[in-house]
Amino acid sequence: MPVYNGARHLAQTLDSILAQTYRDFELVISDNASTDETPAIVARYAAADPRIRAVRQETNLGASRNFRIVTELCRGRYIKHAAHDDTLAPTYLERCVAALEADPAAVLAYPLSVHVDENGRRLPIGPGQGYRISLRLSSPKPHERWREYHSNCHEHTGADPVFGLIRAEAMFRTKIVGPYIGSDLLLLAELSLLGTFVEIPEELFFYRLHAANSVRANPGREDRGSWFDPRNGGRLRNQVFHWEWLVRYCEAIARAPIGAGERARCYAQMPRWIRRYRTRLAGDLAAAAAYLWSRARPGVAASVRRFERVHHGNDA
């Protein structure tokens, strides 16, 4: 669990994790230099339960590096990333562990999710509220899983499965969470090349949507990029992140331990991805041009911000 200023919901989340019916686990928490009550809450829970290992960063390293820190500190056979504001049903880990134990080809197990508001009330299915996702990545062929992943996963529906239980061996074959916008989706993509995903048909994950969510609290590209890594501030990469996705997807195919034929079939699907995202790729170029112009002519900076709000506020 990487966390920064999560005091409002942290205790409820920790209670749900520590109440799991599957009890043989460790909870690694990295506090990213929080300035609220988060350190005190973490210290209190760590003192009460020996399964918790907590570290604290001296400065805010950004979400990407903090995800990497907690991941590399894990010692178990399976790894689950946990957000500080989501909660789990008591049988979450039990069901996910059983699914992975029963299927050696699977690299990730995740249950159905329920989207709730800041007070824990279930949200209806609809735009900007709750949604359903089923990745259906059960094919033994990597290129078929690659195709299904790109057909069923996008920015607004990828957050649920990425918080599933992941085989540690597979996790460490990936780049984990990179220092760029949307890199959690790239983690799922890499995993799809390494093995199958198992969906557990039970509602065991409660994903909280509220104003302080990372996407809602950082709607602009500059803010979103800096959330992943503070060193991204003022960098062109924030404006062209869909192009970075394209490059990273191709790199993932190149690194995957799959045969030449499967690799070629995965590459062959990328033109379809380009067609699907052509509007956003073009929007990236426009955003980059506006960004570069604003750097050269500071007087148009306000126009760039308006452009982002109108055209790209929800892309991240």
C-alpha positions in Angstrom: 0.0 0.0 0.0 1.6 3.3 -1.1 -0.2 6.2 0.6 0.0 9.9 0.7 -2.4 12.0 2.9 -5.0 9.2 3.1 -6.1 9.8 6.6 -9.8 10.1 5.9 -10.3 6.5 4.6 -7.1 4.8 5.7 -8.4 3.2 8.9 -11.4 1.7 7.2 -9.2 0.2 4.5 -6.8 -1.2 6.9 -9.6 -2.8 8.9 -10.9 -4.5 5.8 -7.4 -5.9 4.9 -6.6 -7.1 8.4 -10.1 -8.8 8.6 -9.3 -11.2 5.7 -10.2 -14.8 6.3 -6.9 -15.7 4.6 -4.5 -14.6 7.3 -1.1 -15.6 6.1 0.0 -12.3 4.5 2.1 -9.3 5.1 1.0 -5.7 4.6 3.7 -3.4 3.4 2.9 0.3 3.7 5.1 3.1 2.3 4.0 6.6 3.5 5.0 9.1 0.8 5.9 11.9 3.3 2.2 12.6 4.3 1.4 15.8 6.0 -1.9 14.7 7.6 -2.7 12.1 10.2 -1.6 9.2 8.0 1.8 8.5 9.8 0.0 8.3 13.2 -2.7 5.9 11.8 0.0 3.7 10.2 2.1 3.6 13.4 -0.9 2.7 15.5 -1.9 -0.2 13.2 1.7 -1.4 12.8 2.1 -1.5 16.6 -1.1 -3.6 16.9 -0.5 -6.2 14.1 2.9 -7.8 13.4 1.8 -8.5 9.8 2.3 -4.8 9.0 5.7 -3.5 7.8 5.8 0.3 7.4 8.3 2.7 5.9 8.2 6.4 5.5 9.7 8.5 2.8 11.4 11.8 3.7 10.0 13.5 0.6 7.1 12.8 -1.7 8.6 10.6 -4.4 5.4 10.4 -6.5 3.1 7.5 -6.9 5.2 5.5 -9.4 8.3 5.3 -7.2 6.2 4.6 -4.1 4.5 1.7 -5.9 7.9 0.3 -6.9 9.2 0.6 -3.3 6.3 -1.3 -1.7 6.4 -3.9 -4.5 10.1 -4.6 -4.1 9.7 -4.9 -0.3 7.2 -7.7 -0.7 8.4 -11.3 0.1 5.3 -13.4 -0.7 4.4 -15.6 -3.6 1.6 -13.2 -4.6 1.4 -9.4 -4.6 -1.6 -7.2 -4.4 -1.4 -3.4 -4.7 -3.9 -1.7 -2.4 -5.2 1.8 -2.5 -5.6 3.6 0.8 -9.3 4.3 0.1 -10.7 1.1 -1.3 -12.0 -1.8 0.9 -12.2 -5.6 0.5 -14.8 -8.1 1.5 -13.4 -10.6 4.1 -13.0 -13.4 1.6 -11.2 -11.4 -1.1 -7.7 -12.9 -0.5 -9.1 -16.4 0.1 -10.9 -16.5 -3.2 -8.0 -15.0 -5.2 -5.3 -17.2 -3.7 -7.5 -20.3 -4.4 -8.0 -19.2 -8.0 -4.2 -18.8 -8.6 -3.4 -22.0 -6.8 -5.9 -23.9 -9.0 -4.6 -22.5 -12.2 -0.8 -22.3 -12.7 -1.2 -20.5 -16.0 -2.9 -17.6 -14.4 -0.9 -14.6 -13.4 -3.7 -12.4 -12.0 -7.0 -13.1 -10.1 -9.5 -10.4 -9.5 -13.2 -10.3 -8.3 -16.1 -8.3 -9.4 -16.1 -4.8 -8.1 -18.7 -2.5 -6.6 -18.1 1.3 -7.0 -19.0 3.3 -4.0 -19.1 7.0 -3.1 -17.0 8.7 -0.4 -19.4 7.4 2.3 -19.4 3.8 1.0 -22.8 3.9 -0.7 -23.1 1.8 -3.9 -23.1 3.9 -7.1 -25.4 3.0 -10.0 -23.9 1.9 -13.3 -23.5 5.0 -15.6 -21.2 7.7 -16.9 -19.0 9.0 -14.3 -20.3 6.6 -11.7 -20.0 2.8 -11.4 -19.1 0.6 -14.3 -18.4 -3.1 -15.0 -15.4 -4.6 -16.6 -14.6 -8.1 -17.6 -11.3 -8.6 -19.3 -11.9 -12.2 -20.3 -8.2 -13.0 -20.7 -8.4 -16.8 -20.5 -6.9 -17.8 -23.8 -3.7 -19.8 -23.7 -2.4 -17.8 -26.7 -0.7 -14.5 -25.8 -1.8 -12.7 -29.0 -5.5 -13.5 -28.2 -5.1 -12.2 -24.7 -3.4 -9.1 -26.1 -6.3 -8.5 -28.4 -8.9 -8.9 -25.7 -7.0 -6.7 -23.3 -7.1 -3.8 -25.8 -10.7 -4.5 -26.7 -11.9 -4.4 -23.1 -9.6 -2.2 -21.0 -9.2 1.5 -21.2 -8.5 4.5 -19.0 -11.8 4.5 -17.1 -12.1 0.8 -16.4 -8.6 -0.5 -15.8 -8.4 0.5 -12.1 -10.3 -2.6 -10.8 -8.3 -5.6 -12.1 -4.9 -3.8 -11.6 -5.7 -4.1 -7.8 -6.1 -7.9 -8.1 -3.8 -10.5 -6.7 -0.7 -11.0 -9.0 1.8 -13.8 -9.1 5.0 -12.3 -7.8 7.2 -14.0 -10.4 5.1 -12.3 -13.1 5.0 -8.9 -11.4 8.8 -8.8 -11.3 9.0 -9.5 -15.0 7.1 -6.2 -15.7 8.1 -2.6 -15.3 5.6 -2.4 -12.4 4.3 1.2 -12.5 6.3 3.5 -14.7 6.8 7.3 -14.1 4.2 8.4 -16.7 0.5 8.9 -17.0 -1.5 5.7 -17.2 1.3 3.4 -16.5 -0.9 1.2 -14.3 -2.7 0.2 -17.5 0.7 -0.8 -19.0 1.2 -3.1 -16.0 -2.0 -4.9 -16.9 -0.9 -5.1 -20.6 2.4 -6.6 -19.7 0.8 -9.2 -17.4 -1.6 -10.2 -20.2 1.4 -11.3 -22.2 2.7 -13.5 -19.3 -0.4 -15.5 -18.5 -4.1 -15.7 -18.1 -6.4 -13.6 -15.8 -9.1 -15.2 -13.6 -12.2 -13.3 -12.8 -14.0 -14.4 -9.7 -17.8 -14.0 -10.0 -18.3 -12.4 -6.6 -18.5 -8.8 -5.6 -15.5 -8.6 -3.2 -13.8 -5.3 -4.1 -15.2 -1.9 -3.2 -13.7 0.9 -5.3 -14.3 4.3 -3.8 -14.9 7.3 -6.2 -14.6 10.7 -4.6 -13.2 14.1 -5.2 -9.8 13.2 -3.8 -9.2 10.3 -6.2 -5.9 10.7 -8.0 -7.6 11.3 -11.4 -10.3 13.7 -10.1 -7.9 15.6 -8.0 -5.4 15.9 -10.8 -7.5 16.4 -14.0 -4.9 18.3 -16.1 -2.1 16.6 -17.8 0.6 18.5 -16.0 -0.9 17.7 -12.6 -1.5 14.1 -13.5 2.0 13.6 -14.8 3.5 15.1 -11.6 1.3 12.8 -9.5 3.0 9.8 -11.0 6.4 11.5 -10.7 7.2 15.0 -9.4 10.1 15.1 -11.8 7.6 15.2 -14.7 6.7 18.8 -13.9 7.1 21.0 -16.9 8.0 18.1 -19.2 6.7 17.5 -22.7 6.0 13.8 -21.9 2.8 14.9 -20.0 1.3 16.2 -23.2 2.0 13.1 -25.4 1.3 10.3 -23.0 -0.8 8.3 -25.6 2.3 8.2 -27.8 4.3 7.0 -24.8 1.7 4.2 -24.4 2.3 3.2 -28.0 6.0 3.0 -27.5 5.7 1.2 -24.1 3.2 -1.4 -25.6 5.7 -2.2 -28.3 8.5 -2.5 -25.8 6.3 -4.9 -23.7 5.8 -7.1 -26.7 9.6 -7.1 -27.4 10.4 -8.1 -23.8 7.7 -10.8 -23.4 8.9 -14.4 -23.2 6.8 -15.6 -26.1 7.6 -17.2 -29.4 8.4 -15.2 -32.6 5.0 -16.1 -34.1 3.1 -14.9 -31.1 5.2 -11.7 -31.0 4.5 -11.0 -34.6 0.8 -11.5 -34.1 0.8 -9.0 -31.1 2.7 -6.4 -33.2 0.2 -6.9 -36.0 -2.6 -5.7 -33.7 -1.0 -2.3 -32.9 -2.4 -0.6 -36.1 -5.8 -1.4 -34.8 -4.9 0.3 -31.5 -3.6 3.3 -33.4 -6.9 3.6 -35.3 -8.9 3.3 -32.0 -6.8 6.1 -30.4 -6.2 8.2 -33.5 -8.2 11.1 -32.1 -6.3 11.1 -28.9 -3.0 10.7 -30.6 -3.8 13.7 -32.7 -4.9 15.5 -29.6 -1.6 14.8 -28.0 0.2 16.5 -30.9 -2.1 19.5 -30.6 -1.5 19.6 -26.8 2.3 19.3 -27.4 2.2 22.2 -29.9 0.2 24.4 -27.6 2.5 23.5 -24.7 5.6 24.4 -26.7 4.0 27.6 -27.9 3.1 28.5 -24.3 6.7 28.0 -23.3 7.9 30.3 -26.0 5.0 32.8 -25.5 4.0 32.8 -21.8 1.0 35.0 -22.6 -0.9 32.0 -24.1 -0.5 29.8 -21.0 -4.2 30.4 -20.0 -5.3 29.3 -23.4 -3.4 26.1 -23.0 -5.1 25.4 -19.7 -8.5 26.0 -21.3 -7.6 23.7 -24.1 -6.7 20.9 -21.6 -9.9 21.3 -19.7 -12.1 21.1 -22.7 -10.3 18.4 -24.7 -8.2 16.4 -22.3 -9.6 16.7 -18.8 -10.7 13.1 -18.7 -8.0 11.4 -20.7 -5.8 10.6 -17.7 
